[in-house]
C-alpha cells in the first residue's frame, strides 16, 4: 500500500490559559510535523488570544513551512470578534474547504448561538449565558451541501464543537448529519468519510452511519473545574493510504499531578490520543 497523505492535527492548545505558556508543546508538534514531512497541519480551535502572547505562539506555529489551517473555537471568541481573531491568525473565512493529494477537506464554524429565530456569531464572550447553545446556521449547512456536491473526492470534516460523540455536541446535529447522509446516499458510498472535532478535551471515537467521528484530545490539559495539565503535549498525525486505510498516530502521556478521578470526573478523561486504524469504507479495524 502507498501512503497518499499525512497531516498533523491538534486541538484546544489554550495557550496562556491561567497564565500558562504552552509554546513548548507547540514546538514539539511543529518539530515532529517537519520530521514526518506532513502535507499540512491543522488546529481545531481554542488556540490563542489576539495579544502579544498569542503573537509569540503564532511565531512557533508558523515555523511549519507547509500549509497551516485554523478552525475557530469558542474560546477564540472570548475577547474579540471572529473577524478580529481571523485577521490576527491569518484565517480568511469562517468556514472553507481545500484539496490535498486527491482528498477534500472541509472546515466548519460551530461558534454560533440561536436567539429566537436568529443565528448570532460568538464574539466577546456573548455566548457565556448558555454553553450548550452551539449551532451551525442554515446558510452554512447550505454551503456545506453545495461544497460536497462540487467535488468528486472523499471528504473529511473538521470542527471545534463535537459531532455525534462527546459531551458538547452541536445542538442542531441532526440537521448536519442529514446533509451528510443525503450526500452519501447521492454518491452511493460514504463520500463524507470522517469528521474530526475538539472542544471536549477527550479521546473518543464513534462509527455511525458509515462515517467515522474522532475526538482529538486537548494538547495541554483536562478541565474539571480545575485545570489538570498533561505532562507532555498531545497531538496526532493522520495517514491516508491508497488501499483505504486511515491511520491515527496519537501521543500518550500522563497527568502532571492528580488524576481527574480525584475530582470524580470519570467520563472522557484520559491523557492520550490512541493509535487507531479505520477503513474509509466505514469499517473500524480493532487491535488489542
DRENDRENDO-227736 format. One record per atom (N, C-alpha, C): residue in three letters; x negated, y negated, z negated. Coordinates in steps of 0.1 Angstrom, whole numbers, padded with zeros to 4 digits, always signed. Example, Ala and Ser with C-alpha at 12.3 -4.5 7.8 and 13.67 -1.06 7.14 Angstrom:
DRENDRENDO-227736
ALA-0132+0057-0078
ALA-0123+0045-0078
ALA-0132+0033-0078
SER-0128+0022-0071
SER-0137+0011-0071
SER-0129+0000-0079
end
This chain:
DRENDRENDO-227736
UNK-0008+0012+0000
UNK+0000+0000+0000
UNK-0009-0012+0000
UNK-0004-0023+0005
UNK-0011-0036+0006
UNK-0004-0047-0001
UNK-0012-0054-0010
UNK-0006-0065-0017
UNK-0004-0077-0007
UNK+0008-0082-0008
UNK+0011-0094+0001
UNK+0010-0107-0006
UNK+0012-0107-0019
UNK+0012-0120-0026
UNK+0009-0117-0041
UNK+0002-0127-0047
UNK+0001-0127-0062
UNK+0003-0141-0066
UNK+0011-0143-0077
UNK+0013-0157-0082
UNK+0012-0156-0097
UNK+0008-0167-0103
UNK+0007-0169-0118
UNK+0020-0176-0123
UNK+0025-0171-0134
UNK+0037-0177-0139
UNK+0036-0179-0154
UNK+0040-0190-0159
UNK+0040-0193-0174
UNK+0053-0201-0177
UNK+0056-0201-0190
UNK+0068-0208-0194
UNK+0066-0214-0208
UNK+0074-0225-0210
UNK+0075-0231-0224
UNK+0061-0233-0231
UNK+0053-0240-0224
UNK+0040-0243-0229
UNK+0041-0252-0242
UNK+0050-0261-0241
UNK+0053-0271-0252
UNK+0040-0277-0257
UNK+0033-0283-0248
UNK+0021-0290-0251
UNK+0024-0302-0261
UNK+0016-0302-0271
UNK+0017-0313-0281
UNK+0030-0313-0290
UNK+0037-0301-0289
UNK+0048-0300-0299
UNK+0043-0299-0313
UNK+0048-0307-0322
UNK+0043-0307-0336
UNK+0028-0310-0336
UNK+0024-0319-0326
UNK+0010-0323-0325
UNK+0000-0312-0323
UNK+0004-0301-0317
UNK-0005-0290-0314
UNK-0009-0291-0299
UNK-0022-0292-0297
UNK-0028-0293-0284
UNK-0029-0279-0277
UNK-0022-0277-0266
UNK-0022-0264-0260
UNK-0031-0263-0247
UNK-0039-0273-0245
UNK-0047-0273-0233
UNK-0056-0261-0232
UNK-0061-0256-0243
UNK-0070-0244-0243
UNK-0062-0232-0237
UNK-0049-0231-0240
UNK-0041-0220-0234
UNK-0040-0221-0219
UNK-0038-0234-0214
UNK-0037-0236-0200
UNK-0050-0234-0193
UNK-0061-0237-0199
UNK-0074-0235-0194
UNK-0076-0220-0190
UNK-0071-0211-0199
UNK-0072-0197-0197
UNK-0064-0192-0186
UNK-0051-0197-0185
UNK-0042-0194-0174
UNK-0048-0198-0161
UNK-0052-0210-0160
UNK-0057-0216-0147
UNK-0070-0209-0143
UNK-0078-0206-0153
UNK-0091-0199-0150
UNK-0088-0185-0144
UNK-0079-0178-0150
UNK-0076-0164-0145
UNK-0069-0165-0132
UNK-0060-0175-0129
UNK-0054-0177-0116
UNK-0065-0179-0105
UNK-0075-0186-0109
UNK-0086-0188-0099
UNK-0093-0175-0097
UNK-0096-0167-0107
UNK-0103-0155-0106
UNK-0096-0145-0098
UNK-0082-0144-0100
UNK-0074-0135-0092
UNK-0071-0140-0078
UNK-0075-0152-0075
UNK-0072-0158-0062
UNK-0057-0158-0060
UNK-0049-0164-0069
UNK-0035-0165-0069
UNK-0031-0173-0057
UNK-0020-0170-0050
UNK-0014-0177-0039
UNK-0008-0190-0044
UNK-0002-0190-0056
UNK+0003-0202-0062
UNK+0005-0200-0077
UNK+0007-0211-0084
UNK+0011-0209-0098
UNK+0024-0217-0100
UNK+0032-0213-0111
UNK+0044-0220-0114
UNK+0047-0220-0129
UNK+0052-0231-0134
UNK+0056-0231-0148
UNK+0071-0234-0149
UNK+0077-0227-0158
UNK+0092-0227-0159
UNK+0098-0237-0168
UNK+0092-0248-0171
UNK+0098-0259-0179
UNK+0094-0259-0193
UNK+0098-0270-0200
UNK+0093-0273-0214
UNK+0078-0273-0214
UNK+0073-0282-0206
UNK+0058-0283-0203
UNK+0051-0294-0211
UNK+0055-0306-0208
UNK+0047-0318-0214
UNK+0057-0329-0216
UNK+0052-0340-0222
UNK+0058-0353-0223
UNK+0051-0362-0213
UNK+0058-0372-0208
UNK+0051-0381-0199
UNK+0043-0392-0206
UNK+0033-0388-0213
UNK+0024-0397-0221
UNK+0010-0394-0218
UNK+0001-0400-0226
UNK-0014-0397-0224
UNK-0017-0383-0226
UNK-0011-0377-0236
UNK-0014-0363-0239
UNK-0009-0354-0227
UNK+0002-0357-0222
UNK+0007-0350-0210
UNK-0002-0351-0198
UNK-0007-0363-0196
UNK-0016-0366-0186
UNK-0029-0357-0187
UNK-0034-0355-0199
UNK-0045-0346-0201
UNK-0042-0332-0198
UNK-0030-0327-0201
UNK-0026-0314-0198
UNK-0025-0312-0183
UNK-0019-0322-0176
UNK-0018-0321-0161
UNK-0032-0320-0155
UNK-0042-0327-0161
UNK-0056-0326-0155
UNK-0060-0311-0155
UNK-0057-0304-0166
UNK-0060-0290-0167
UNK-0052-0282-0156
UNK-0039-0284-0156
UNK-0031-0277-0146
UNK-0035-0279-0132
UNK-0040-0292-0129
UNK-0044-0295-0115
UNK-0057-0290-0111
UNK-0064-0283-0121
UNK-0077-0277-0117
UNK-0075-0265-0108
UNK-0063-0259-0108
UNK-0060-0249-0098
UNK-0058-0256-0085
UNK-0066-0251-0075
UNK-0067-0258-0062
UNK-0057-0253-0052
UNK-0048-0244-0056
UNK-0038-0240-0046
UNK-0025-0247-0049
UNK-0014-0242-0043
UNK-0001-0248-0046
UNK+0004-0246-0061
UNK+0009-0257-0066
UNK+0014-0257-0080
UNK+0028-0262-0081
UNK+0037-0254-0087
UNK+0051-0257-0087
UNK+0057-0259-0101
UNK+0066-0268-0103
UNK+0072-0271-0115
UNK+0087-0268-0115
UNK+0092-0263-0127
UNK+0106-0261-0129
UNK+0110-0271-0141
UNK+0120-0278-0140
UNK+0124-0287-0151
UNK+0130-0279-0163
UNK+0126-0283-0175
UNK+0131-0277-0187
UNK+0139-0287-0195
UNK+0147-0283-0205
UNK+0155-0292-0213
UNK+0146-0302-0221
UNK+0135-0296-0227
UNK+0126-0305-0235
UNK+0118-0315-0226
UNK+0117-0312-0213
UNK+0111-0322-0204
UNK+0119-0334-0203
UNK+0132-0333-0207
UNK+0141-0345-0207
UNK+0144-0350-0221
UNK+0135-0348-0230
UNK+0137-0353-0244
UNK+0135-0368-0244
UNK+0125-0373-0238
UNK+0121-0387-0240
UNK+0121-0395-0227
UNK+0127-0390-0216
UNK+0127-0397-0203
UNK+0138-0391-0195
UNK+0140-0396-0183
UNK+0150-0391-0173
UNK+0143-0380-0165
UNK+0150-0372-0158
UNK+0145-0362-0149
UNK+0136-0369-0139
UNK+0140-0380-0133
UNK+0133-0387-0123
UNK+0119-0392-0128
UNK+0119-0397-0141
UNK+0106-0401-0147
UNK+0097-0389-0149
UNK+0102-0378-0153
UNK+0094-0366-0155
UNK+0088-0361-0142
UNK+0097-0360-0132
UNK+0093-0356-0119
UNK+0082-0364-0113
UNK+0083-0377-0114
UNK+0073-0386-0109
UNK+0060-0384-0116
UNK+0061-0382-0129
UNK+0049-0380-0138
UNK+0041-0368-0134
UNK+0048-0357-0132
UNK+0041-0344-0129
UNK+0040-0341-0114
UNK+0045-0350-0105
UNK+0044-0348-0091
UNK+0054-0338-0085
UNK+0066-0338-0090
UNK+0076-0329-0085
UNK+0086-0337-0077
UNK+0088-0333-0065
UNK+0096-0341-0055
UNK+0111-0340-0057
UNK+0116-0328-0060
UNK+0130-0326-0061
UNK+0134-0318-0073
UNK+0146-0320-0078
UNK+0151-0312-0090
UNK+0152-0298-0087
UNK+0157-0295-0075
UNK+0157-0281-0071
UNK+0153-0280-0056
UNK+0146-0270-0052
UNK+0140-0269-0039
UNK+0136-0255-0036
UNK+0130-0252-0025
UNK+0126-0239-0021
UNK+0113-0240-0013
UNK+0106-0229-0012
UNK+0094-0228-0004
UNK+0091-0214+0000
UNK+0083-0212+0011
UNK+0080-0199+0016
UNK+0065-0196+0013
UNK+0062-0184+0011
UNK+0048-0179+0009
UNK+0046-0165+0013
UNK+0038-0163+0023
UNK+0034-0149+0027
UNK+0046-0140+0030
UNK+0056-0145+0036
UNK+0068-0137+0040
UNK+0079-0136+0030
UNK+0078-0143+0019
UNK+0088-0144+0009
UNK+0094-0158+0007
UNK+0106-0159+0002
UNK+0113-0171+0000
UNK+0115-0174-0015
UNK+0110-0185-0020
UNK+0111-0188-0034
UNK+0120-0200-0037
UNK+0128-0199-0047
UNK+0138-0209-0049
UNK+0137-0214-0064
UNK+0136-0227-0066
UNK+0136-0233-0079
UNK+0149-0240-0081
UNK+0156-0237-0092
UNK+0169-0243-0096
UNK+0167-0252-0108
UNK+0176-0261-0110
UNK+0177-0271-0121
UNK+0189-0267-0130
UNK+0186-0262-0141
UNK+0197-0258-0151
UNK+0200-0269-0161
UNK+0194-0280-0160
UNK+0194-0290-0170
UNK+0205-0301-0168
UNK+0218-0296-0169
UNK+0229-0304-0166
UNK+0240-0300-0176
UNK+0247-0310-0182
UNK+0258-0307-0191
UNK+0271-0311-0184
UNK+0282-0305-0189
UNK+0295-0309-0184
UNK+0303-0317-0194
UNK+0308-0328-0190
UNK+0316-0337-0198
UNK+0329-0340-0191
UNK+0339-0333-0196
UNK+0352-0333-0189
UNK+0350-0326-0175
UNK+0352-0333-0165
UNK+0350-0326-0151
UNK+0337-0331-0145
UNK+0329-0339-0152
UNK+0317-0344-0146
UNK+0305-0336-0151
UNK+0295-0335-0142
UNK+0283-0329-0145
UNK+0272-0339-0146
UNK+0265-0339-0157
UNK+0256-0350-0161
UNK+0242-0345-0162
UNK+0232-0352-0156
UNK+0218-0348-0158
UNK+0214-0350-0173
UNK+0206-0340-0178
UNK+0199-0342-0190
UNK+0190-0354-0189
UNK+0188-0362-0200
UNK+0179-0373-0200
UNK+0179-0380-0213
UNK+0167-0383-0218
UNK+0166-0390-0231
UNK+0174-0383-0242
UNK+0173-0370-0243
UNK+0180-0362-0253
UNK+0195-0363-0254
UNK+0201-0367-0243
UNK+0216-0368-0243
UNK+0223-0355-0244
UNK+0216-0344-0243
UNK+0223-0331-0244
UNK+0223-0325-0258
UNK+0217-0332-0268
UNK+0215-0326-0281
UNK+0228-0323-0289
UNK+0239-0329-0284
UNK+0251-0326-0292
UNK+0256-0312-0289
UNK+0251-0305-0279
UNK+0256-0292-0276
UNK+0246-0285-0268
UNK+0237-0276-0274
UNK+0226-0270-0267
UNK+0231-0259-0258
UNK+0243-0254-0259
UNK+0248-0244-0250
UNK+0255-0250-0238
UNK+0255-0263-0237
UNK+0262-0270-0225
UNK+0252-0271-0214
UNK+0249-0260-0207
UNK+0239-0258-0197
UNK+0246-0253-0184
UNK+0246-0261-0174
UNK+0253-0258-0161
UNK+0244-0260-0149
UNK+0248-0252-0139
UNK+0243-0255-0125
UNK+0255-0261-0118
UNK+0255-0274-0114
UNK+0266-0280-0108
UNK+0270-0275-0095
UNK+0283-0277-0091
UNK+0288-0271-0078
UNK+0279-0275-0066
UNK+0275-0288-0066
UNK+0267-0293-0054
UNK+0254-0285-0053
UNK+0248-0281-0064
UNK+0236-0273-0064
UNK+0239-0259-0060
UNK+0250-0253-0064
UNK+0254-0240-0060
UNK+0256-0239-0045
UNK+0262-0250-0039
UNK+0265-0250-0025
UNK+0251-0251-0018
UNK+0242-0259-0023
UNK+0229-0260-0017
UNK+0222-0246-0017
UNK+0223-0239-0029
UNK+0217-0226-0030
UNK+0223-0216-0020
UNK+0236-0216-0018
UNK+0242-0207-0008
UNK+0237-0210+0005
UNK+0236-0222+0009
UNK+0231-0226+0023
UNK+0216-0223+0024
UNK+0208-0225+0013
UNK+0194-0222+0014
UNK+0191-0207+0016
UNK+0199-0199+0009
UNK+0197-0184+0010
UNK+0201-0180+0025
UNK+0212-0186+0030
UNK+0216-0183+0043
UNK+0206-0187+0054
UNK+0198-0197+0051
UNK+0189-0203+0061
UNK+0176-0195+0063
UNK+0174-0184+0055
UNK+0162-0176+0056
UNK+0165-0162+0058
UNK+0156-0155+0065
UNK+0157-0140+0067
UNK+0148-0133+0057
UNK+0142-0140+0048
UNK+0132-0134+0038
UNK+0139-0130+0025
UNK+0132-0121+0018
UNK+0137-0118+0004
UNK+0135-0130-0004
UNK+0144-0132-0014
UNK+0145-0144-0022
UNK+0142-0141-0036
UNK+0134-0150-0042
UNK+0130-0149-0057
UNK+0134-0163-0063
UNK+0141-0162-0074
UNK+0146-0175-0080
UNK+0139-0178-0093
UNK+0136-0190-0096
UNK+0130-0195-0108
UNK+0140-0205-0115
UNK+0142-0203-0128
UNK+0150-0213-0136
UNK+0143-0214-0149
UNK+0148-0225-0156
UNK+0144-0226-0170
UNK+0154-0219-0179
UNK+0166-0223-0180
UNK+0176-0216-0188
UNK+0178-0202-0183
UNK+0182-0193-0191
UNK+0182-0179-0188
UNK+0194-0175-0179
UNK+0192-0164-0172
UNK+0203-0159-0163
UNK+0205-0144-0166
UNK+0217-0141-0171
UNK+0221-0127-0174
UNK+0215-0121-0186
UNK+0202-0123-0189
UNK+0196-0117-0201
UNK+0190-0128-0209
UNK+0193-0128-0223
UNK+0188-0138-0232
UNK+0199-0144-0240
UNK+0195-0153-0249
UNK+0205-0160-0258
UNK+0211-0172-0251
UNK+0203-0180-0244
UNK+0207-0193-0239
UNK+0210-0192-0224
UNK+0220-0185-0221
UNK+0223-0182-0207
UNK+0231-0194-0201
UNK+0228-0197-0188
UNK+0236-0208-0181
UNK+0251-0205-0183
UNK+0258-0216-0187
UNK+0272-0214-0191
UNK+0281-0209-0179
UNK+0278-0214-0167
UNK+0286-0210-0156
UNK+0279-0199-0148
UNK+0273-0190-0155
UNK+0265-0179-0149
UNK+0274-0171-0139
UNK+0287-0169-0141
UNK+0295-0161-0132
UNK+0296-0168-0118
UNK+0296-0182-0118
UNK+0296-0189-0105
UNK+0283-0187-0098
UNK+0272-0187-0105
UNK+0259-0185-0099
UNK+0258-0171-0094
UNK+0261-0161-0102
UNK+0260-0147-0098
UNK+0270-0144-0086
UNK+0281-0151-0086
UNK+0290-0150-0074
UNK+0283-0154-0061
UNK+0275-0164-0062
UNK+0268-0169-0050
UNK+0258-0158-0046
UNK+0251-0153-0056
UNK+0240-0143-0053
UNK+0246-0130-0048
UNK+0258-0126-0054
UNK+0264-0113-0049
UNK+0269-0115-0035
UNK+0275-0127-0032
UNK+0280-0129-0018
UNK+0269-0129-0008
UNK+0257-0135-0012
UNK+0246-0135-0003
UNK+0241-0121+0000
UNK+0240-0113-0010
UNK+0235-0099-0009
UNK+0245-0090-0001
UNK+0258-0092-0003
UNK+0268-0085+0005
UNK+0267-0088+0019
UNK+0265-0101+0022
UNK+0264-0106+0036
UNK+0252-0100+0042
UNK+0241-0100+0035
UNK+0228-0094+0041
UNK+0228-0079+0042
UNK+0236-0072+0034
UNK+0236-0058+0034
UNK+0226-0051+0025
UNK+0219-0059+0018
UNK+0208-0054+0008
UNK+0206-0065-0002
UNK+0198-0062-0012
UNK+0196-0072-0023
UNK+0186-0083-0018
UNK+0190-0091-0009
UNK+0182-0102-0004
UNK+0177-0111-0015
UNK+0186-0114-0024
UNK+0182-0121-0037
UNK+0177-0110-0046
UNK+0164-0109-0047
UNK+0158-0097-0053
UNK+0155-0098-0068
UNK+0151-0110-0072
UNK+0146-0112-0086
UNK+0148-0126-0091
UNK+0151-0128-0104
UNK+0152-0141-0110
UNK+0142-0141-0122
UNK+0134-0152-0123
UNK+0126-0154-0134
UNK+0131-0166-0142
UNK+0131-0165-0156
UNK+0136-0176-0164
UNK+0127-0177-0176
UNK+0127-0189-0183
UNK+0120-0191-0195
UNK+0130-0194-0206
UNK+0127-0204-0214
UNK+0137-0210-0224
UNK+0138-0203-0237
UNK+0139-0190-0236
UNK+0142-0182-0249
UNK+0130-0178-0256
UNK+0118-0181-0251
UNK+0106-0176-0258
UNK+0106-0161-0261
UNK+0109-0154-0251
UNK+0111-0139-0252
UNK+0107-0132-0240
UNK+0104-0119-0242
UNK+0100-0110-0231
UNK+0111-0100-0230
UNK+0120-0101-0220
UNK+0131-0092-0218
UNK+0134-0090-0203
UNK+0140-0079-0200
UNK+0143-0075-0186
UNK+0157-0069-0185
UNK+0163-0072-0174
UNK+0176-0066-0171
UNK+0178-0063-0156
UNK+0183-0052-0152
UNK+0186-0049-0138
UNK+0202-0049-0137
UNK+0207-0058-0130
UNK+0222-0059-0129
UNK+0226-0063-0115
UNK+0235-0055-0109
UNK+0239-0057-0096
UNK+0228-0056-0085
UNK+0218-0048-0088
UNK+0207-0047-0079
UNK+0197-0058-0079
UNK+0199-0068-0088
UNK+0190-0079-0090
UNK+0182-0078-0103
UNK+0169-0080-0102
UNK+0160-0079-0114
UNK+0160-0093-0121
UNK+0162-0093-0134
UNK+0162-0105-0142
UNK+0151-0104-0153
UNK+0141-0113-0152
UNK+0129-0112-0161
UNK+0128-0125-0169
UNK+0128-0124-0182
UNK+0124-0135-0191
UNK+0109-0136-0192
UNK+0104-0147-0191
UNK+0090-0150-0193
UNK+0088-0156-0207
UNK+0080-0150-0215
UNK+0078-0155-0229
UNK+0071-0168-0229
UNK+0073-0176-0240
UNK+0065-0188-0241
UNK+0050-0186-0241
UNK+0043-0195-0235
UNK+0029-0194-0235
UNK+0023-0196-0249
UNK+0030-0203-0258
UNK+0024-0207-0271
UNK+0030-0202-0283
UNK+0044-0200-0284
UNK+0049-0197-0297
UNK+0064-0192-0297
UNK+0068-0186-0308
UNK+0082-0183-0311
UNK+0087-0193-0321
UNK+0100-0198-0318
UNK+0105-0208-0328
UNK+0118-0201-0335
UNK+0117-0201-0348
UNK+0128-0195-0356
UNK+0134-0205-0365
UNK+0132-0218-0363
UNK+0134-0228-0373
UNK+0121-0233-0378
UNK+0111-0224-0375
UNK+0097-0227-0378
UNK+0089-0223-0366
UNK+0079-0231-0363
UNK+0070-0227-0351
UNK+0060-0217-0356
UNK+0061-0205-0349
UNK+0051-0194-0352
UNK+0043-0192-0340
UNK+0030-0197-0340
UNK+0022-0196-0328
UNK+0017-0182-0324
UNK+0015-0180-0312
UNK+0008-0168-0307
UNK-0007-0170-0308
UNK-0014-0160-0311
UNK-0029-0161-0313
UNK-0035-0164-0300
UNK-0031-0158-0289
UNK-0036-0160-0276
UNK-0025-0165-0266
UNK-0028-0171-0255
UNK-0017-0176-0246
UNK-0011-0164-0239
UNK+0002-0165-0237
UNK+0010-0155-0229
UNK+0014-0161-0216
UNK+0011-0153-0205
UNK+0015-0156-0192
UNK+0014-0144-0184
UNK+0018-0144-0171
UNK+0018-0132-0163
UNK+0013-0135-0149
UNK+0010-0125-0142
UNK+0007-0125-0127
UNK+0017-0115-0121
UNK+0023-0120-0110
UNK+0033-0111-0103
UNK+0027-0108-0089
UNK+0027-0095-0086
UNK+0022-0090-0074
UNK+0033-0084-0066
UNK+0034-0087-0053
UNK+0044-0081-0044
UNK+0037-0073-0033
UNK+0042-0061-0031
UNK+0035-0052-0021
UNK+0044-0048-0009
UNK+0037-0045+0001
UNK+0045-0042+0014
UNK+0053-0030+0013
UNK+0051-0021+0003
UNK+0060-0009+0002
UNK+0072-0012-0008
UNK+0073-0024-0012
UNK+0085-0028-0020
UNK+0082-0028-0035
UNK+0070-0026-0039
UNK+0066-0026-0053
UNK+0065-0041-0058
UNK+0071-0043-0070
UNK+0069-0056-0077
UNK+0061-0052-0090
UNK+0050-0058-0092
UNK+0042-0055-0104
UNK+0040-0068-0113
UNK+0044-0066-0126
UNK+0042-0077-0135
UNK+0031-0074-0144
UNK+0020-0082-0144
UNK+0008-0080-0152
UNK+0009-0091-0163
UNK+0013-0087-0174
UNK+0015-0097-0185
UNK+0005-0096-0196
UNK+0004-0106-0205
UNK-0005-0106-0216
UNK+0001-0102-0229
UNK-0006-0096-0238
UNK-0002-0092-0251
UNK-0011-0098-0261
UNK-0005-0102-0273
UNK-0013-0108-0283
UNK-0007-0104-0297
UNK-0009-0112-0307
UNK-0003-0111-0320
UNK+0001-0125-0325
UNK+0009-0125-0336
UNK+0012-0138-0342
UNK+0000-0143-0349
UNK-0002-0156-0348
UNK-0012-0163-0356
UNK-0006-0167-0370
UNK-0003-0157-0378
UNK+0004-0160-0391
UNK+0015-0149-0393
UNK+0025-0153-0400
UNK+0035-0144-0403
UNK+0044-0140-0391
UNK+0050-0129-0392
UNK+0059-0124-0381
UNK+0073-0131-0382
UNK+0080-0133-0371
UNK+0094-0138-0372
UNK+0103-0129-0381
UNK+0099-0117-0383
UNK+0107-0108-0391
UNK+0108-0113-0405
UNK+0098-0120-0410
UNK+0098-0126-0423
UNK+0110-0136-0424
UNK+0114-0142-0413
UNK+0125-0151-0413
UNK+0138-0145-0408
UNK+0138-0131-0409
UNK+0150-0123-0405
UNK+0153-0126-0390
UNK+0143-0128-0382
UNK+0145-0131-0368
UNK+0141-0118-0360
UNK+0151-0110-0357
UNK+0147-0096-0352
UNK+0150-0095-0337
UNK+0157-0105-0331
UNK+0161-0103-0317
UNK+0151-0111-0308
UNK+0148-0105-0297
UNK+0140-0112-0287
UNK+0127-0118-0293
UNK+0121-0111-0302
UNK+0108-0116-0308
UNK+0097-0106-0306
UNK+0087-0109-0298
UNK+0076-0101-0296
UNK+0065-0109-0289
UNK+0052-0108-0294
UNK+0041-0116-0289
UNK+0035-0110-0276
UNK+0043-0109-0266
UNK+0038-0102-0254
UNK+0047-0105-0242
UNK+0041-0102-0230
UNK+0048-0101-0217
UNK+0044-0087-0212
UNK+0053-0077-0213
UNK+0049-0063-0210
UNK+0045-0062-0195
UNK+0037-0052-0193
UNK+0034-0047-0179
UNK+0046-0040-0175
UNK+0051-0043-0163
UNK+0063-0036-0157
UNK+0061-0034-0142
UNK+0068-0024-0137
UNK+0069-0022-0123
UNK+0083-0020-0119
UNK+0087-0027-0108
UNK+0100-0026-0102
UNK+0099-0023-0087
UNK+0110-0019-0081
UNK+0111-0018-0067
UNK+0120-0028-0062
UNK+0117-0034-0051
UNK+0125-0045-0045
UNK+0139-0041-0042
UNK+0141-0028-0039
UNK+0155-0023-0036
UNK+0164-0022-0048
UNK+0160-0027-0059
UNK+0169-0027-0071
UNK+0167-0016-0080
UNK+0155-0009-0080
UNK+0152+0002-0089
UNK+0141-0003-0098
UNK+0141+0003-0110
UNK+0131+0000-0120
UNK+0123+0012-0122
UNK+0110+0012-0121
UNK+0101+0023-0124
UNK+0097+0023-0138
UNK+0102+0032-0146
UNK+0099+0032-0161
UNK+0086+0040-0163
UNK+0078+0034-0172
UNK+0065+0041-0176
UNK+0064+0042-0191
UNK+0058+0053-0196
UNK+0056+0054-0210
UNK+0046+0044-0215
end
